[in-house]
Amino acid sequence: MTKLGYTLSSEEFGPTELVDIARRAEDEGFDFVSISDHFHPWVSAQGESPFVWSTLGGIATVTDEIEVGVGVTCPTTRIHPVNVAHAVATVDEMLGDRFTFGVGTGENLNEHVTGERWPEHDVRLEKLEEALDVMRKLWTGETTSHRGEHYTVENAQLFTAPDEQPTTIASAFGTQTARWTAEHADGLWCSGPREEPLEAYEEAGGDGPSYTQLHGCYAETEDEAIDTVYEQWPNGSIPGELGQELSTPAHFEQAARMVDREDIAESGTITDPDPQAHIDSIERALDAGYDHVYVHQIGPDQDVALEFYAEEVLPSF
């Protein structure tokens, strides 16, 4: 079943604003919202990074039916998986079957803050696998001890525990991690209408839900939209693995100096105000095989974008 969602950008809005955007998204007919989990924004112009688990508590109290996902948390470095499991269990209690927990191997931008070494990807994947094992044991509500290569847990028990294991979906941008996801997670989380990760996930036996995020900016003119993206989200046009390796917003701002306004359109970010451009973007993701597609409106004009999507885009689906 196809579901359409809306991004709650923790890098761009404070917690109270995010709660209100989630309420509006439900009112306008979106099926789900996905909230990002960041310690820092990508660039300082974005200006925010509230603690996601506190914000989720607020969202749970003002919404009734809309599904809510975290897209995605890195439960391995900045926060010990015991504490992440505790947070997930509490949010799952508040949202019930509306909640989806997304996980990933993280970015140096957010995870270096405790001073722990930022390892190569294979090690980060090993840590994520062990963290998932720890969290799933804790979610049973049973007393848990664990002595692994990366984590130690001693006599921990969650008394507020979920009735069932929370749906846990892993992020993958490449085929290697997508195949790993098929074995270790309940679904796939991606960005953009990428066919290769989804194909690798399904070929490896994955048959769970698949999420992907589409970036865009709706404004009265395309030039206005490009200006907003260029100022607020230049990181979307930074190529390669820099997004995982740069450690501070200042570093992203330095890398963004190489981004031209022309690069915005080439990055796949939708800036055309024609509703059909936004409809076509969603259809490309659906044609690629994703069943959960959500849109990220870059910039401050969230009310305008929500109204635009409700009136001009969602009826087509």
C-alpha positions in Angstrom: 0.0 0.0 0.0 1.4 3.4 -1.1 1.8 6.0 1.7 2.8 9.6 1.3 4.6 11.5 4.0 6.0 14.9 5.0 9.5 15.7 6.5 9.9 17.2 9.9 13.3 18.8 9.5 15.0 19.0 12.9 17.8 21.0 11.3 15.5 23.8 10.4 12.9 24.1 13.1 12.6 24.1 16.9 10.6 21.5 18.8 7.4 23.4 19.2 7.3 24.3 15.5 8.0 20.7 14.5 5.1 19.5 16.7 2.8 22.1 15.0 4.0 21.0 11.5 3.2 17.4 12.4 -0.3 18.4 13.4 -0.8 20.3 10.2 0.5 17.4 8.1 -2.2 15.2 9.7 -4.9 17.8 9.1 -3.9 18.1 5.4 -4.1 14.3 4.8 -0.6 13.0 4.8 -0.2 9.4 5.8 2.9 9.8 7.8 5.6 12.2 9.0 9.3 11.4 9.4 11.5 13.4 11.7 15.3 13.7 11.5 17.6 13.0 14.4 20.5 15.4 14.5 22.8 16.9 17.1 24.0 19.6 14.6 22.3 21.2 11.6 24.2 20.6 8.3 24.9 24.3 8.0 24.4 27.1 10.5 21.8 28.8 8.3 19.4 26.0 9.1 19.8 27.0 12.7 18.2 24.2 14.8 18.7 20.7 16.2 16.3 19.9 19.1 16.4 16.5 20.9 14.3 14.3 18.7 12.9 12.1 21.5 11.4 15.1 23.4 9.9 16.4 20.2 8.3 13.0 19.5 6.5 13.1 22.9 4.9 16.4 21.9 3.9 15.0 18.5 2.3 12.0 20.1 0.0 14.3 22.2 -1.3 16.5 19.3 -1.9 13.8 16.6 -4.3 10.9 16.5 -3.9 8.9 13.4 -0.8 9.9 11.4 2.1 7.5 11.4 5.4 8.8 12.8 8.9 7.7 11.9 12.4 8.6 12.9 14.5 8.9 9.8 17.1 8.0 11.0 18.8 7.5 14.4 22.4 6.3 14.8 22.2 4.2 18.1 25.9 3.5 18.3 28.2 6.4 19.2 26.7 9.6 20.5 24.1 7.7 22.6 24.5 4.2 24.1 22.0 1.7 22.6 20.6 1.1 26.1 19.5 4.7 26.2 18.2 4.7 22.7 16.2 1.5 23.5 14.7 3.3 26.5 13.7 6.3 24.4 12.2 4.1 21.6 10.2 2.0 24.2 8.7 5.2 25.7 7.8 6.7 22.3 6.4 3.4 21.1 4.2 3.3 24.2 2.9 6.8 23.3 2.4 6.2 19.6 1.6 2.5 19.5 1.4 1.0 16.0 1.8 4.4 14.5 5.6 4.4 15.3 8.5 3.3 13.0 12.1 3.4 14.2 14.7 4.2 11.5 18.4 3.4 12.2 21.6 4.1 10.3 25.3 4.1 10.7 25.3 7.9 11.2 27.4 10.9 10.2 30.5 12.3 11.8 28.7 15.6 12.0 26.5 14.3 14.8 28.5 11.4 16.4 31.9 12.9 17.0 30.7 15.1 19.8 31.5 12.6 22.6 35.1 12.4 21.4 34.9 8.8 20.3 36.8 7.9 17.1 34.8 8.0 13.9 35.5 4.5 12.3 35.2 3.3 8.7 31.9 2.2 7.4 32.3 -1.6 8.0 33.0 -1.0 11.7 30.0 1.3 11.9 27.9 -1.4 10.4 29.3 -3.9 13.0 28.4 -1.5 15.8 24.9 -1.0 14.4 24.3 -4.8 14.2 25.4 -5.2 17.8 23.3 -2.2 19.0 20.2 -3.7 17.3 20.8 -7.0 19.2 21.1 -5.1 22.5 18.0 -3.0 21.9 15.8 -6.0 20.8 16.8 -7.9 23.9 15.8 -4.9 26.1 12.5 -4.4 24.2 11.4 -7.9 25.5 11.2 -6.3 29.0 13.5 -9.0 30.3 16.6 -8.3 32.4 19.4 -8.0 29.9 23.2 -8.3 30.2 25.5 -8.2 27.2 29.2 -8.2 26.8 30.1 -7.7 23.2 32.9 -6.2 21.1 31.5 -2.7 21.3 29.0 -2.6 24.1 28.5 -3.7 27.7 25.1 -3.9 29.4 24.7 -5.0 33.0 21.3 -6.1 34.5 19.3 -3.6 32.5 15.5 -3.9 32.3 12.9 -1.7 30.7 9.8 -1.7 32.8 8.0 0.5 30.2 8.5 -1.9 27.4 6.7 -2.3 24.0 4.1 -5.0 23.6 5.8 -6.1 20.4 9.2 -5.4 18.9 9.1 -1.9 17.3 9.3 -1.9 13.5 12.9 -1.1 12.8 14.0 0.0 9.4 17.6 0.6 8.3 19.0 3.2 6.1 21.1 2.2 3.0 22.4 4.2 0.1 24.6 1.5 -1.4 24.0 -2.1 -2.4 26.3 -3.6 0.4 24.3 -2.0 3.2 21.0 -2.7 1.4 21.8 -6.5 1.4 22.8 -6.2 5.1 19.5 -4.5 5.8 17.5 -7.4 4.2 18.9 -9.6 6.9 19.0 -7.4 10.0 16.1 -4.9 9.7 12.3 -4.9 9.0 12.6 -2.6 6.0 14.7 -0.2 3.9 15.2 3.6 4.3 16.7 5.6 1.5 16.8 9.0 -0.1 15.7 9.8 -3.7 14.3 7.4 -6.3 17.3 5.1 -6.2 16.6 1.8 -7.8 19.9 0.0 -7.0 19.6 -0.1 -3.1 16.0 -1.3 -3.3 16.8 -3.9 -5.9 19.7 -5.2 -3.8 17.5 -5.3 -0.7 14.8 -7.3 -2.5 17.3 -9.7 -4.2 18.8 -10.4 -0.7 15.3 -11.4 0.5 14.0 -8.1 2.0 10.3 -7.8 1.8 9.5 -5.1 4.3 8.3 -1.5 3.8 10.6 0.8 1.8 10.9 4.5 2.6 12.5 7.2 0.5 12.7 11.0 1.0 12.4 13.6 -1.8 13.8 17.1 -1.4 12.2 20.1 -2.8 11.1 23.7 -2.3 7.8 25.1 -3.3 7.7 28.9 -3.9 5.9 31.3 -6.2 8.8 31.2 -8.7 11.6 28.7 -9.4 14.2 31.4 -8.9 12.8 32.1 -5.4 12.9 28.3 -4.6 16.5 27.9 -5.8 17.6 30.9 -3.7 16.0 29.3 -0.6 17.7 25.9 -1.3 21.0 27.6 -2.1 20.9 29.4 1.3 19.3 26.8 3.5 20.2 23.4 2.1 23.4 23.6 0.0 24.5 20.3 1.6 22.1 18.5 -0.6 24.4 19.2 -3.6 27.6 18.2 -1.9 28.7 15.0 -3.7 30.0 11.6 -2.5 30.6 10.5 1.0 31.4 13.9 2.5 28.0 13.9 4.1 29.2 11.1 6.4 32.7 12.3 6.9 32.7 16.1 7.6 32.5 16.9 11.3 31.1 20.4 11.8 28.5 22.7 10.1 31.5 25.0 9.3 33.1 22.2 7.3 29.8 21.8 5.3 29.7 25.5 4.7 33.2 25.4 3.3 32.3 22.5 1.1 29.1 24.3 0.0 31.2 27.1 -1.5 31.8 24.7 -4.4 28.1 24.5 -5.0 26.6 26.8 -7.7 22.9 27.7 -8.1 22.9 25.5 -11.2 23.9 22.5 -9.1 20.7 22.8 -7.2 18.5 21.6 -10.1 21.0 18.9 -11.1 21.0 17.5 -7.5 17.4 16.3 -8.1 15.9 18.9 -5.7 12.5 19.9 -7.0 12.2 23.7 -7.4 9.6 24.0 -10.2 6.3 25.5 -8.8 4.3 23.6 -11.3 2.3 20.9 -9.3 3.0 18.4 -12.1 6.8 18.6 -11.3 6.1 17.5 -7.7 3.6 14.8 -8.8 6.2 13.5 -11.3 8.9 13.4 -8.6 6.7 11.2 -6.4 5.7 9.0 -9.3 9.3 8.3 -10.1 9.9 7.1 -6.6 6.8 4.9 -6.7 7.9 3.5 -10.1 11.3 2.7 -8.6 9.4 0.5 -6.1 9.2 2.5 -2.9 5.9 2.2 -1.0 6.5 5.1 1.5 7.5 8.3 -0.2 7.9 11.6 1.7 8.7 15.1 0.7 11.0 17.6 2.4 10.0 21.2 1.9 13.2 23.2 2.4 12.9 26.6 4.0 10.5 28.4 6.3 7.3 28.3 4.2 5.9 25.2 5.7 2.3 26.3 5.8 2.3 27.4 2.2 3.9 24.1 1.1 1.4 22.0 3.2 -1.5 23.8 1.6 0.0 23.4 -1.9 0.5 19.7 -1.5 -3.0 19.2 0.0 -4.7 21.0 -2.8 -2.5 20.3 -5.8 -0.5 17.1 -5.3 -2.1 14.6 -2.9 -5.4 14.4 -4.8 -3.4 12.9 -7.7 -2.6 9.9 -5.5 
